[in-house]
Amino acid sequence: MHGEELQYMQEAYDTNWMSTIGVNINEVETQIAEKVGTDHAVALATGTASIHLSVKLAGEYLYGRGEMGKGALAGKRVFCSDMTFDATVNPIVYEGGIPVFIDTEYDTWNMDPAALEKAFELYPDVKLIDLAHLYGTPGKIDEIRAIAKKHDAKIIEDAAESLGSTYKGQQTGSFGDYGCISFNGNKIICGSAGGAFLTNSLEDSKKVRKWSTQARENASWYQHEELGYNYRMSNIIAGVVRGQIPYLEEHIAQKKAIYERYKAGLGDLPVKMNPYDEKNSVPNHWLSCLLIEPEAMCRQVRGEKDALYIPEHGKSCPTEILEAIRSINSEGRPIWKPMHMQPIYRMHDFVTREGNGRARTNAYIIEGSVSKKDGLPVDIGMDIFNRGLCLPSDNKMTAEQQDRIIEVIRACFE
Ligand SMILES: *Cc1c(COP(=O)(O)O)cnc(C)c1O
């Protein structure tokens, strides 16, 4: 927090604009649209709400309003990122759709265009792609847009983690037909909660604003022709977001410094930092992550909720490193567990570069083995989940605290 957040909240309080109308909301919409470079932004209660209303909009655009009680995507498949937070995916199901998970690539840890092409071979009729930019790193946007264009598919861009990141000089959140960002407490801008829907279509922005406020028609009583939601941002939350916006670039600079410091401090270990396309993209470095080289992995097994490992000289694993970090009262995290490995989505289609991988069974996870072809893992998301972890990345972390973290990680490989 920087101070202005409280001032804008206080202004809302003093003028009694405590609900879903007010100057803070208007300012957030104007400033975020300007920052990301879209014509319109709609301030919402959460990033998830923004993804939900994007899914609903896309569904109605593609398939019509649909039957009451079944959702706008009833029975329709949607291609979506596999290694991501479940909020990318769940809204598809809210609208009755069926997520088909597309495997990850090693270059940016996002949706693999080669796997997406395979998915269109399997399901040529799919018209919607739901794409996340993980940990603030832009995905392979040009390739994915070209594939979408070829198949006449719309793109929902989940830029919840990547506000302020650019690809070829353009901000993430502005590439898709529908853009979604989040101001949740842990994101690059901390609104305590909140999200925004981004679009260049005035009509779409109006629809989302209306749906988010219970879909009231323009009448003196509560008149309803459409299904509504209580998804609008509050003017108090908007005060926090508004106060944070001027600090976005400062936060990004801090996150980048953290990433670079880890990179330098861990450079001679058998690990790599989470990669990005250095030629075309400037990530916001929301989270710094590590990937351990395959030959430097000690044995580690993960069940559904527990993990075990066998320590070994010169080797380590995410479980050991996360334990070491915790032992100095700091916090790291595993990589987002891929959706096709989640019990809730285990039976869903999962498409790799090699074609339809189908959901893996528990046995795979417990053995910790990743199926391979020509010595390379087929299931890339599972491989990154097994070997990767998120490092403590808070922008208030001091250099001394970070050095201590680097020290305990180095000790894991001794
Ligand atoms: C945080 C996050 C969301 C959801 O945003 P909320 O504001 O928490 O609802 C969606 N997708 C991804 C990838 C996220 O990290």
Ligand as a Chemical Component Dictionary entry (heavy atoms), coordinates in Angstrom:
data_LIG
# 
_chem_comp.id                   LIG 
_chem_comp.type                 NON-POLYMER 
_chem_comp.pdbx_formal_charge   0 
_chem_comp.three_letter_code    LIG 
# 
loop_
_chem_comp_atom.comp_id 
_chem_comp_atom.atom_id 
_chem_comp_atom.alt_atom_id 
_chem_comp_atom.type_symbol 
_chem_comp_atom.charge 
_chem_comp_atom.model_Cartn_x 
_chem_comp_atom.model_Cartn_y 
_chem_comp_atom.model_Cartn_z 
_chem_comp_atom.pdbx_ordinal 
LIG C1 C1 C 0 -6.092  -14.769 -9.909  1  
LIG C2 C2 C 0 -6.422  -15.401 -11.184 2  
LIG C3 C3 C 0 -7.733  -15.396 -11.682 3  
LIG C4 C4 C 0 -8.920  -14.931 -10.895 4  
LIG O1 O1 O 0 -8.891  -13.649 -10.453 5  
LIG P1 P1 P 0 -9.734  -13.275 -9.103  6  
LIG O2 O2 O 0 -9.688  -11.797 -9.108  7  
LIG O3 O3 O 0 -8.988  -13.885 -7.971  8  
LIG O4 O4 O 0 -11.095 -13.812 -9.272  9  
LIG C5 C5 C 0 -7.958  -15.950 -12.918 10 
LIG N1 N1 N 0 -6.976  -16.489 -13.644 11 
LIG C6 C6 C 0 -5.707  -16.532 -13.201 12 
LIG C7 C7 C 0 -4.656  -17.135 -14.067 13 
LIG C8 C8 C 0 -5.388  -16.010 -11.951 14 
LIG O5 O5 O 0 -4.140  -16.090 -11.495 15 
# 
loop_
_chem_comp_bond.comp_id 
_chem_comp_bond.atom_id_1 
_chem_comp_bond.atom_id_2 
_chem_comp_bond.value_order 
_chem_comp_bond.pdbx_ordinal 
LIG C1 C2 SING 1  
LIG C2 C3 SING 2  
LIG C2 C8 DOUB 3  
LIG C3 C4 SING 4  
LIG C3 C5 DOUB 5  
LIG C4 O1 SING 6  
LIG O1 P1 SING 7  
LIG P1 O2 DOUB 8  
LIG P1 O3 SING 9  
LIG P1 O4 SING 10 
LIG C5 N1 SING 11 
LIG N1 C6 DOUB 12 
LIG C6 C7 SING 13 
LIG C6 C8 SING 14 
LIG C8 O5 SING 15 
# 
